[in-house]
Each structure stands twice: as C-alpha cells, then as structure tokens.
C-alpha cells in the first residue's frame, strides 16, 4: 500500500456508500479492505462510526392523535420497540420528527 492511499480521506457520505456497496456485493471484510486499500481496523472504525441504517427506522410510523377534548394527551406514539411516547401538549410536526429521529 503506498503512502498516498494510506492518507486518502473520505467524506461520511462516501464511507456510507462504500459500506452499503460492501453489503450489497456480499464481500468479506478482507476482500473489501483489499479493494478499498484500507486496513481492517479502518473498516471496523467506519462501521462503528457509521452503523447501517435499518430500513424500518427510516419508514414513517403512523401515530394516533385523539381529539384534545377526549383526553389530556395530545399524541401517543408506539415505537417498533414497544416504547410508548405520550405528548400532553400540541406541538409542531417538526418537533415530533426531532424527538423520534434525533
């Protein structure tokens, strides 16, 4: 491996694309590292820093918003993990998005 290849910096989006490509092509870690001219430690650091985005976490999760007159709860959201989030005041949709997908 030459010195120029050792010091090549990649952006986070480039790293995510490479990690996705590795998964799609079903390459072993050794094959992937050889083709990208990186050390295995670099691969594992990338994987830790940029974990795969699960398809289910990027999908819209429907929420129920009962009428305020019926209850003091503005919204109740049940996450795929079973966690229930209850909001007791009217909030903007962008707030909910930030709350659920930080």
Buried (B, 14 or more C-beta within 10 A) or exposed (E): EEEEEEEEEBEEEEBBEBBEEBEEEEBEEEEBBEEBEBEEEBBEEBBEEBEEEEEEEEEEEEEEEEEEEEEEBBBBBEEEEEEEEEBEEEEEEEEBEEEEEE
